[in-house]
Amino acid sequence: MQPDEIVQRTEAHVRATLAGDGTGHDWWHIERVRNNARAIARHEAVDPFVVELAALLHDIADWKFHGGDENAGPRAARQWLELLQVDDAIIGHVCEIIATLSFKGAGVPTPMRTREGAVVQDADRLDAIGAVGIARAFAYGGAKHRPMHDPGQQPHMHQSFEEYKQSQGSTINHFYEKLLLLKDLMNTTTAQHMAEERHAFMHQFLAQFYAEWDGHTEDRI
């Protein structure tokens, strides 16, 4: 099977698998990550086939929706790629990227071994910040029955993946625990530049949010 056909069949598989998702981890998240990855990859010496497959399959079985099982994603990706008889080395590379891609807590390093992994990780992180990232954060928080904001609850900088997985904090706290950290965690120069405007917008959003929460917006009239 040719690479183009593998990509087309994988796209259809992911679309069907993630249909109906309302948590911000739907097909359109995958499409945006793929587009980000393509944009970044143009400036990197990478295998575009590996980047494409990893971007398409990176959330095929997210641990957040599989009982915290961090092996669910790589396992599902491997099963699919083996069905398509993809080369073993490529399968291993794609599954390694998926296994090491996710943010695991403010105090947990998540280095990527390959440039392909760095590109896909950056692409995924870009979709977690800015206007779309804000929308996704509140969609996920609502789906998990988490409060938007609790002024009495302080952000927690998780020092282990297990601690991060068990977090039940508010969506606003999630900005400080993850989203506002991502700009400085980008691997590539291209993603660093792409992240700057999105990062600044999140600060603007938070300033407006707090003003409305405290009822101070009338002071601007």
C-alpha atoms as an extended CHARMM CRD file, in Angstrom:
* protein
*
       221  EXT
         1         1  MET       CA              0.0000000000        0.0000000000        0.0000000000  PROA      1               0.0000000000
         2         2  GLN       CA              1.3560000000        3.4080000000       -0.9710000000  PROA      2               0.0000000000
         3         3  PRO       CA              1.8980000000        6.1460000000        1.6570000000  PROA      3               0.0000000000
         4         4  ASP       CA             -0.8800000000        8.3390000000        0.2110000000  PROA      4               0.0000000000
         5         5  GLU       CA             -3.4190000000        5.5330000000        0.5350000000  PROA      5               0.0000000000
         6         6  ILE       CA             -2.2560000000        4.7500000000        4.0760000000  PROA      6               0.0000000000
         7         7  VAL       CA             -2.7540000000        8.3940000000        5.0420000000  PROA      7               0.0000000000
         8         8  GLN       CA             -6.1940000000        8.5250000000        3.3910000000  PROA      8               0.0000000000
         9         9  ARG       CA             -7.3760000000        5.3650000000        5.1220000000  PROA      9               0.0000000000
        10        10  THR       CA             -5.9530000000        6.5360000000        8.4400000000  PROA      10              0.0000000000
        11        11  GLU       CA             -7.7580000000        9.8500000000        8.1040000000  PROA      11              0.0000000000
        12        12  ALA       CA            -11.0690000000        8.0620000000        7.4920000000  PROA      12              0.0000000000
        13        13  HSD       CA            -10.4280000000        5.7450000000       10.4510000000  PROA      13              0.0000000000
        14        14  VAL       CA             -9.6820000000        8.6290000000       12.8220000000  PROA      14              0.0000000000
        15        15  ARG       CA            -12.7030000000       10.6210000000       11.6050000000  PROA      15              0.0000000000
        16        16  ALA       CA            -14.9820000000        7.6770000000       12.3400000000  PROA      16              0.0000000000
        17        17  THR       CA            -13.3830000000        6.8800000000       15.6950000000  PROA      17              0.0000000000
        18        18  LEU       CA            -13.6270000000       10.4310000000       17.0500000000  PROA      18              0.0000000000
        19        19  ALA       CA            -17.0460000000       11.3040000000       15.5960000000  PROA      19              0.0000000000
        20        20  GLY       CA            -19.3470000000       12.9320000000       18.1330000000  PROA      20              0.0000000000
        21        21  ASP       CA            -16.6420000000       13.9310000000       20.6090000000  PROA      21              0.0000000000
        22        22  GLY       CA            -17.5600000000       17.0690000000       22.5800000000  PROA      22              0.0000000000
        23        23  THR       CA            -14.4770000000       17.4150000000       24.7660000000  PROA      23              0.0000000000
        24        24  GLY       CA            -12.2260000000       19.2830000000       22.3240000000  PROA      24              0.0000000000
        25        25  HSD       CA            -10.4870000000       16.0710000000       21.2390000000  PROA      25              0.0000000000
        26        26  ASP       CA            -12.5780000000       15.5690000000       18.1110000000  PROA      26              0.0000000000
        27        27  TRP       CA            -11.6490000000       15.1790000000       14.4390000000  PROA      27              0.0000000000
        28        28  TRP       CA            -11.2370000000       18.9400000000       13.9900000000  PROA      28              0.0000000000
        29        29  HSD       CA             -8.5970000000       18.9760000000       16.7170000000  PROA      29              0.0000000000
        30        30  ILE       CA             -6.7570000000       16.3020000000       14.7450000000  PROA      30              0.0000000000
        31        31  GLU       CA             -7.0960000000       18.3040000000       11.5230000000  PROA      31              0.0000000000
        32        32  ARG       CA             -5.7460000000       21.4510000000       13.1490000000  PROA      32              0.0000000000
        33        33  VAL       CA             -2.8070000000       19.5490000000       14.6520000000  PROA      33              0.0000000000
        34        34  ARG       CA             -2.0590000000       18.0140000000       11.2690000000  PROA      34              0.0000000000
        35        35  ASN       CA             -2.1150000000       21.4570000000        9.6300000000  PROA      35              0.0000000000
        36        36  ASN       CA              0.1410000000       22.8690000000       12.3530000000  PROA      36              0.0000000000
        37        37  ALA       CA              2.5190000000       19.9260000000       11.9320000000  PROA      37              0.0000000000
        38        38  ARG       CA              2.6930000000       20.4160000000        8.1840000000  PROA      38              0.0000000000
        39        39  ALA       CA              3.4690000000       24.1180000000        8.6580000000  PROA      39              0.0000000000
        40        40  ILE       CA              6.2340000000       23.3960000000       11.1560000000  PROA      40              0.0000000000
        41        41  ALA       CA              7.6410000000       20.4650000000        9.1620000000  PROA      41              0.0000000000
        42        42  ARG       CA              8.3100000000       22.7000000000        6.1740000000  PROA      42              0.0000000000
        43        43  HSD       CA             11.1400000000       24.2300000000        8.2020000000  PROA      43              0.0000000000
        44        44  GLU       CA             12.5020000000       20.9740000000        9.6340000000  PROA      44              0.0000000000
        45        45  ALA       CA             14.4560000000       18.0240000000        8.2230000000  PROA      45              0.0000000000
        46        46  VAL       CA             11.8470000000       15.3520000000        8.9780000000  PROA      46              0.0000000000
        47        47  ASP       CA             10.0660000000       12.3830000000        7.4180000000  PROA      47              0.0000000000
        48        48  PRO       CA              6.6830000000       13.8840000000        6.4230000000  PROA      48              0.0000000000
        49        49  PHE       CA              5.0270000000       10.4510000000        6.3520000000  PROA      49              0.0000000000
        50        50  VAL       CA              5.8790000000        9.8110000000       10.0110000000  PROA      50              0.0000000000
        51        51  VAL       CA              4.7590000000       13.3240000000       10.9610000000  PROA      51              0.0000000000
        52        52  GLU       CA              1.4610000000       12.8780000000        9.1360000000  PROA      52              0.0000000000
        53        53  LEU       CA              0.6600000000        9.5090000000       10.6930000000  PROA      53              0.0000000000
        54        54  ALA       CA              1.6280000000       10.6120000000       14.1970000000  PROA      54              0.0000000000
        55        55  ALA       CA             -0.4580000000       13.7760000000       13.9190000000  PROA      55              0.0000000000
        56        56  LEU       CA             -3.4710000000       11.8130000000       12.6850000000  PROA      56              0.0000000000
        57        57  LEU       CA             -3.2100000000        9.0870000000       15.3270000000  PROA      57              0.0000000000
        58        58  HSD       CA             -1.9320000000       11.0180000000       18.3470000000  PROA      58              0.0000000000
        59        59  ASP       CA             -5.3520000000       11.1090000000       20.0630000000  PROA      59              0.0000000000
        60        60  ILE       CA             -6.8390000000        7.8940000000       18.6990000000  PROA      60              0.0000000000
        61        61  ALA       CA             -7.1450000000        6.5550000000       22.2810000000  PROA      61              0.0000000000
        62        62  ASP       CA             -6.2660000000        9.3670000000       24.6850000000  PROA      62              0.0000000000
        63        63  TRP       CA             -5.4500000000        8.1870000000       28.2270000000  PROA      63              0.0000000000
        64        64  LYS       CA             -7.9010000000       10.7860000000       29.6000000000  PROA      64              0.0000000000
        65        65  PHE       CA            -10.7820000000        8.7750000000       28.1410000000  PROA      65              0.0000000000
        66        66  HSD       CA             -9.3570000000        5.3090000000       28.7430000000  PROA      66              0.0000000000
        67        67  GLY       CA             -9.1130000000        5.0900000000       32.5050000000  PROA      67              0.0000000000
        68        68  GLY       CA             -5.7240000000        6.7910000000       32.6480000000  PROA      68              0.0000000000
        69        69  ASP       CA             -4.1010000000        4.0430000000       30.5480000000  PROA      69              0.0000000000
        70        70  GLU       CA             -1.1910000000        5.8460000000       28.8730000000  PROA      70              0.0000000000
        71        71  ASN       CA             -0.5400000000        2.8110000000       26.6570000000  PROA      71              0.0000000000
        72        72  ALA       CA             -4.0100000000        2.8950000000       25.0970000000  PROA      72              0.0000000000
        73        73  GLY       CA             -3.0130000000        5.3430000000       22.3580000000  PROA      73              0.0000000000
        74        74  PRO       CA              0.1910000000        3.6470000000       21.1770000000  PROA      74              0.0000000000
        75        75  ARG       CA             -1.5790000000        0.2720000000       21.3310000000  PROA      75              0.0000000000
        76        76  ALA       CA             -4.5150000000        1.4350000000       19.1890000000  PROA      76              0.0000000000
        77        77  ALA       CA             -2.1840000000        3.1270000000       16.7060000000  PROA      77              0.0000000000
        78        78  ARG       CA             -0.0380000000        0.0020000000       16.3890000000  PROA      78              0.0000000000
        79        79  GLN       CA             -3.0680000000       -2.2190000000       15.7930000000  PROA      79              0.0000000000
        80        80  TRP       CA             -4.2840000000        0.0750000000       13.0420000000  PROA      80              0.0000000000
        81        81  LEU       CA             -0.9310000000        0.4960000000       11.2990000000  PROA      81              0.0000000000
        82        82  GLU       CA             -0.2150000000       -3.2300000000       11.4540000000  PROA      82              0.0000000000
        83        83  LEU       CA             -3.5800000000       -3.8210000000        9.7930000000  PROA      83              0.0000000000
        84        84  LEU       CA             -2.3800000000       -1.6040000000        6.9360000000  PROA      84              0.0000000000
        85        85  GLN       CA              0.9540000000       -3.4860000000        6.8680000000  PROA      85              0.0000000000
        86        86  VAL       CA              3.0070000000       -0.3610000000        7.4800000000  PROA      86              0.0000000000
        87        87  ASP       CA              6.7520000000       -0.8950000000        7.8680000000  PROA      87              0.0000000000
        88        88  ASP       CA              7.6890000000       -1.9630000000       11.4070000000  PROA      88              0.0000000000
        89        89  ALA       CA             10.2360000000        0.8280000000       11.8490000000  PROA      89              0.0000000000
        90        90  ILE       CA              7.6500000000        3.4620000000       10.9520000000  PROA      90              0.0000000000
        91        91  ILE       CA              5.0880000000        1.8910000000       13.2840000000  PROA      91              0.0000000000
        92        92  GLY       CA              7.5970000000        1.9480000000       16.1130000000  PROA      92              0.0000000000
        93        93  HSD       CA              8.4900000000        5.5740000000       15.4620000000  PROA      93              0.0000000000
        94        94  VAL       CA              4.8510000000        6.7060000000       15.3050000000  PROA      94              0.0000000000
        95        95  CYS       CA              3.9510000000        4.8120000000       18.4740000000  PROA      95              0.0000000000
        96        96  GLU       CA              6.9630000000        6.2470000000       20.3070000000  PROA      96              0.0000000000
        97        97  ILE       CA              5.8070000000        9.7640000000       19.4030000000  PROA      97              0.0000000000
        98        98  ILE       CA              2.2720000000        9.0790000000       20.6210000000  PROA      98              0.0000000000
        99        99  ALA       CA              3.5590000000        7.5510000000       23.8690000000  PROA      99              0.0000000000
       100       100  THR       CA              5.7630000000       10.5410000000       24.7260000000  PROA      100             0.0000000000
       101       101  LEU       CA              3.7110000000       13.3930000000       23.2690000000  PROA      101             0.0000000000
       102       102  SER       CA              1.4290000000       14.4670000000       26.1020000000  PROA      102             0.0000000000
       103       103  PHE       CA              2.0010000000       17.1190000000       28.7310000000  PROA      103             0.0000000000
       104       104  LYS       CA              2.3490000000       15.2160000000       32.0120000000  PROA      104             0.0000000000
       105       105  GLY       CA              2.5410000000       17.9620000000       34.6240000000  PROA      105             0.0000000000
       106       106  ALA       CA              4.4480000000       21.1920000000       35.1830000000  PROA      106             0.0000000000
       107       107  GLY       CA              7.3190000000       19.3800000000       36.8870000000  PROA      107             0.0000000000
       108       108  VAL       CA              7.5370000000       16.4460000000       34.4530000000  PROA      108             0.0000000000
       109       109  PRO       CA              9.9760000000       16.7130000000       31.5050000000  PROA      109             0.0000000000
       110       110  THR       CA              8.6020000000       15.3910000000       28.1980000000  PROA      110             0.0000000000
       111       111  PRO       CA             11.5340000000       15.4600000000       25.7610000000  PROA      111             0.0000000000
       112       112  MET       CA             11.0990000000       14.1000000000       22.2540000000  PROA      112             0.0000000000
       113       113  ARG       CA             13.8400000000       11.8640000000       20.8610000000  PROA      113             0.0000000000
       114       114  THR       CA             13.3130000000       12.7310000000       17.1970000000  PROA      114             0.0000000000
       115       115  ARG       CA             12.6080000000       15.8580000000       15.1660000000  PROA      115             0.0000000000
       116       116  GLU       CA              9.4030000000       14.2380000000       13.9100000000  PROA      116             0.0000000000
       117       117  GLY       CA              8.2680000000       13.8790000000       17.5090000000  PROA      117             0.0000000000
       118       118  ALA       CA              9.2370000000       17.4600000000       18.2850000000  PROA      118             0.0000000000
       119       119  VAL       CA              7.1760000000       18.7240000000       15.3500000000  PROA      119             0.0000000000
       120       120  VAL       CA              4.0340000000       16.7910000000       16.3010000000  PROA      120             0.0000000000
       121       121  GLN       CA              4.3660000000       17.6820000000       19.9790000000  PROA      121             0.0000000000
       122       122  ASP       CA              4.6360000000       21.3740000000       19.0690000000  PROA      122             0.0000000000
       123       123  ALA       CA              1.6510000000       21.0980000000       16.7180000000  PROA      123             0.0000000000
       124       124  ASP       CA             -0.4750000000       19.5370000000       19.4540000000  PROA      124             0.0000000000
       125       125  ARG       CA              0.5860000000       22.1260000000       22.0070000000  PROA      125             0.0000000000
       126       126  LEU       CA             -0.2600000000       24.9720000000       19.6670000000  PROA      126             0.0000000000
       127       127  ASP       CA             -3.8460000000       23.7260000000       19.5360000000  PROA      127             0.0000000000
       128       128  ALA       CA             -3.9880000000       23.8680000000       23.3390000000  PROA      128             0.0000000000
       129       129  ILE       CA             -3.3450000000       27.6210000000       23.4950000000  PROA      129             0.0000000000
       130       130  GLY       CA             -4.8640000000       30.7770000000       22.0210000000  PROA      130             0.0000000000
       131       131  ALA       CA             -8.5700000000       31.2030000000       21.2290000000  PROA      131             0.0000000000
       132       132  VAL       CA             -9.0490000000       27.5750000000       20.2030000000  PROA      132             0.0000000000
       133       133  GLY       CA             -7.1270000000       26.3600000000       23.2250000000  PROA      133             0.0000000000
       134       134  ILE       CA             -9.3750000000       28.3970000000       25.5100000000  PROA      134             0.0000000000
       135       135  ALA       CA            -12.4920000000       26.9490000000       23.8770000000  PROA      135             0.0000000000
       136       136  ARG       CA            -11.1090000000       23.4230000000       24.1640000000  PROA      136             0.0000000000
       137       137  ALA       CA            -10.1980000000       23.9000000000       27.8260000000  PROA      137             0.0000000000
       138       138  PHE       CA            -13.7330000000       24.9080000000       28.7650000000  PROA      138             0.0000000000
       139       139  ALA       CA            -15.2630000000       22.1680000000       26.6050000000  PROA      139             0.0000000000
       140       140  TYR       CA            -13.1330000000       19.5620000000       28.3810000000  PROA      140             0.0000000000
       141       141  GLY       CA            -13.7550000000       21.0680000000       31.7990000000  PROA      141             0.0000000000
       142       142  GLY       CA            -17.5050000000       21.0070000000       31.2290000000  PROA      142             0.0000000000
       143       143  ALA       CA            -17.4090000000       17.4280000000       30.0180000000  PROA      143             0.0000000000
       144       144  LYS       CA            -15.5600000000       16.4680000000       33.2120000000  PROA      144             0.0000000000
       145       145  HSD       CA            -17.9380000000       18.4820000000       35.4440000000  PROA      145             0.0000000000
       146       146  ARG       CA            -15.1790000000       20.7810000000       36.6270000000  PROA      146             0.0000000000
       147       147  PRO       CA            -15.9140000000       24.3470000000       37.7880000000  PROA      147             0.0000000000
       148       148  MET       CA            -14.9350000000       27.2020000000       35.4950000000  PROA      148             0.0000000000
       149       149  HSD       CA            -13.3150000000       29.0240000000       38.3820000000  PROA      149             0.0000000000
       150       150  ASP       CA            -13.0290000000       28.7150000000       42.1330000000  PROA      150             0.0000000000
       151       151  PRO       CA            -11.3120000000       31.7670000000       43.6830000000  PROA      151             0.0000000000
       152       152  GLY       CA            -10.5000000000       29.7570000000       46.8010000000  PROA      152             0.0000000000
       153       153  GLN       CA             -8.6400000000       27.0630000000       44.8670000000  PROA      153             0.0000000000
       154       154  GLN       CA             -5.0000000000       27.6860000000       43.9940000000  PROA      154             0.0000000000
       155       155  PRO       CA             -3.2470000000       26.2180000000       40.9250000000  PROA      155             0.0000000000
       156       156  HSD       CA             -1.0750000000       23.1950000000       41.6270000000  PROA      156             0.0000000000
       157       157  MET       CA              2.1780000000       22.5300000000       39.7940000000  PROA      157             0.0000000000
       158       158  HSD       CA              2.0100000000       18.7440000000       39.4630000000  PROA      158             0.0000000000
       159       159  GLN       CA              5.3420000000       17.0150000000       39.9760000000  PROA      159             0.0000000000
       160       160  SER       CA              4.3790000000       13.5940000000       38.6040000000  PROA      160             0.0000000000
       161       161  PHE       CA              2.2000000000       12.2250000000       35.8260000000  PROA      161             0.0000000000
       162       162  GLU       CA              0.0770000000       10.2980000000       38.3120000000  PROA      162             0.0000000000
       163       163  GLU       CA             -0.5390000000       13.4860000000       40.2700000000  PROA      163             0.0000000000
       164       164  TYR       CA             -1.4580000000       15.3190000000       37.0570000000  PROA      164             0.0000000000
       165       165  LYS       CA             -3.8620000000       12.5570000000       35.9570000000  PROA      165             0.0000000000
       166       166  GLN       CA             -5.7300000000       12.7990000000       39.2520000000  PROA      166             0.0000000000
       167       167  SER       CA             -6.1860000000       16.5780000000       39.0950000000  PROA      167             0.0000000000
       168       168  GLN       CA             -9.7450000000       17.8620000000       39.5150000000  PROA      168             0.0000000000
       169       169  GLY       CA             -8.9290000000       21.5780000000       39.4600000000  PROA      169             0.0000000000
       170       170  SER       CA            -10.9170000000       24.3260000000       37.7950000000  PROA      170             0.0000000000
       171       171  THR       CA            -10.5020000000       25.2730000000       34.1570000000  PROA      171             0.0000000000
       172       172  ILE       CA             -9.0010000000       28.6390000000       35.0860000000  PROA      172             0.0000000000
       173       173  ASN       CA             -6.3950000000       26.8550000000       37.1960000000  PROA      173             0.0000000000
       174       174  HSD       CA             -5.5790000000       24.7370000000       34.1370000000  PROA      174             0.0000000000
       175       175  PHE       CA             -4.2650000000       27.8870000000       32.4410000000  PROA      175             0.0000000000
       176       176  TYR       CA             -1.5720000000       28.1980000000       35.1080000000  PROA      176             0.0000000000
       177       177  GLU       CA             -0.9560000000       24.4820000000       35.4900000000  PROA      177             0.0000000000
       178       178  LYS       CA             -0.4640000000       23.8870000000       31.7600000000  PROA      178             0.0000000000
       179       179  LEU       CA             -1.6310000000       26.3110000000       29.0680000000  PROA      179             0.0000000000
       180       180  LEU       CA              0.4870000000       29.3170000000       30.0130000000  PROA      180             0.0000000000
       181       181  LEU       CA              3.5580000000       27.0780000000       30.2990000000  PROA      181             0.0000000000
       182       182  LEU       CA              3.4100000000       25.7170000000       26.7550000000  PROA      182             0.0000000000
       183       183  LYS       CA              4.9110000000       28.6830000000       24.8760000000  PROA      183             0.0000000000
       184       184  ASP       CA              8.2540000000       28.1510000000       26.5740000000  PROA      184             0.0000000000
       185       185  LEU       CA              8.1260000000       24.3860000000       26.0100000000  PROA      185             0.0000000000
       186       186  MET       CA              7.9880000000       24.5320000000       22.2130000000  PROA      186             0.0000000000
       187       187  ASN       CA             10.7690000000       22.5370000000       20.5460000000  PROA      187             0.0000000000
       188       188  THR       CA             11.0600000000       24.3440000000       17.2210000000  PROA      188             0.0000000000
       189       189  THR       CA             11.7040000000       27.9780000000       16.3300000000  PROA      189             0.0000000000
       190       190  THR       CA              8.6870000000       27.9790000000       14.0190000000  PROA      190             0.0000000000
       191       191  ALA       CA              6.3380000000       26.8490000000       16.7940000000  PROA      191             0.0000000000
       192       192  GLN       CA              7.8560000000       29.3330000000       19.2210000000  PROA      192             0.0000000000
       193       193  HSD       CA              6.9260000000       32.1690000000       16.8580000000  PROA      193             0.0000000000
       194       194  MET       CA              3.4560000000       30.7190000000       16.2440000000  PROA      194             0.0000000000
       195       195  ALA       CA              2.8620000000       30.4550000000       19.9930000000  PROA      195             0.0000000000
       196       196  GLU       CA              3.5970000000       34.0780000000       20.8720000000  PROA      196             0.0000000000
       197       197  GLU       CA              0.3240000000       35.6280000000       19.6910000000  PROA      197             0.0000000000
       198       198  ARG       CA             -1.7530000000       32.7850000000       21.1180000000  PROA      198             0.0000000000
       199       199  HSD       CA             -0.0020000000       33.0910000000       24.4760000000  PROA      199             0.0000000000
       200       200  ALA       CA             -0.6150000000       36.8480000000       24.6060000000  PROA      200             0.0000000000
       201       201  PHE       CA             -4.2990000000       36.3200000000       23.7940000000  PROA      201             0.0000000000
       202       202  MET       CA             -4.6930000000       33.9710000000       26.7670000000  PROA      202             0.0000000000
       203       203  HSD       CA             -3.3800000000       36.6890000000       29.0860000000  PROA      203             0.0000000000
       204       204  GLN       CA             -5.8730000000       39.1460000000       27.5650000000  PROA      204             0.0000000000
       205       205  PHE       CA             -8.6760000000       36.6340000000       28.0630000000  PROA      205             0.0000000000
       206       206  LEU       CA             -7.7690000000       36.0580000000       31.7060000000  PROA      206             0.0000000000
       207       207  ALA       CA             -7.6640000000       39.7930000000       32.4150000000  PROA      207             0.0000000000
       208       208  GLN       CA            -11.1550000000       40.1910000000       30.9280000000  PROA      208             0.0000000000
       209       209  PHE       CA            -12.4140000000       37.0850000000       32.7270000000  PROA      209             0.0000000000
       210       210  TYR       CA            -11.2950000000       38.3240000000       36.1390000000  PROA      210             0.0000000000
       211       211  ALA       CA            -12.7350000000       41.7950000000       35.4860000000  PROA      211             0.0000000000
       212       212  GLU       CA            -16.1300000000       40.3160000000       34.6310000000  PROA      212             0.0000000000
       213       213  TRP       CA            -15.9570000000       37.8040000000       37.5010000000  PROA      213             0.0000000000
       214       214  ASP       CA            -15.3620000000       40.6120000000       39.9970000000  PROA      214             0.0000000000
       215       215  GLY       CA            -17.8970000000       42.9410000000       38.3540000000  PROA      215             0.0000000000
       216       216  HSD       CA            -15.3430000000       45.6270000000       37.5490000000  PROA      216             0.0000000000
       217       217  THR       CA            -16.0850000000       46.0660000000       33.8340000000  PROA      217             0.0000000000
       218       218  GLU       CA            -18.4670000000       48.9380000000       34.5140000000  PROA      218             0.0000000000
       219       219  ASP       CA            -15.4340000000       50.9900000000       35.5670000000  PROA      219             0.0000000000
       220       220  ARG       CA            -14.4660000000       51.1610000000       31.8750000000  PROA      220             0.0000000000
       221       221  ILE       CA            -17.7270000000       52.7870000000       30.7660000000  PROA      221             0.0000000000
